[in-house]
């Protein structure tokens, strides 16, 4: 059997994006041979007798969304709040995050804490969901395939060197699963402190898990994207416009959706470059 190596690489990248990163078995299983044998048995079976039963149809997937954060923050969030408040600059905040033991993700196989990259005086802060495998290995957010796409969009929208990039959680969720609301709550005081230290003119929330957590929304990302919300700090001292957009990993799987994300980036640049009204 011959393989097109580019097709195989592309398929593996697709699975890696989807969070599949361990092999099911050491040897590949050729399902086409299995299927051919199965079809042969079926064809040879005497009529009227069913030898192969159709699998029952999978139950329809039920969409569930995290409840709005009416639940009290986990006890770790208090610790995080104290540590975050004591961090006077972004370097101190990065150290406080690395030392923090209150988010379970730290103990679920992550190699290191992943905090931020970009311009500390940026007018735009981009907040993703959580680090993936490449980010976990390199210690910086959005450095894998999705990050490369994000960088191209940032540059094309005229925002190169004008963004600060971080995530709702600072350790890689195992298997690239979505971070849980509790994990996001435990990390939220650090994220809020980062926003307060950078003081961007706008927040761009990449993906549903980011938008829902940061804006305390339950609506899906397709309804939220491209709209402006007002993000408020816990103590109400800071208010910053925030816009959800589609996650770049989603755009890699659904290229047709890039048009919508591009519209969001243009809206963002327009807002950031709009001259401030005199007070
Ligand atoms: N996806 C995210 O949400 N954040 C990253 O840092 C990388 C991929």
Boltz pocket constraint, residues with backbone or C-beta under 6 A from the ligand:
constraints:
  - pocket:
      binder: B
      contacts: [[A, 128], [A, 129], [A, 130], [A, 131], [A, 132], [A, 135], [A, 140], [A, 141], [A, 142], [A, 143], [A, 146], [A, 147], [A, 166], [A, 167], [A, 206], [A, 207], [A, 249]]
      max_distance: 6.0
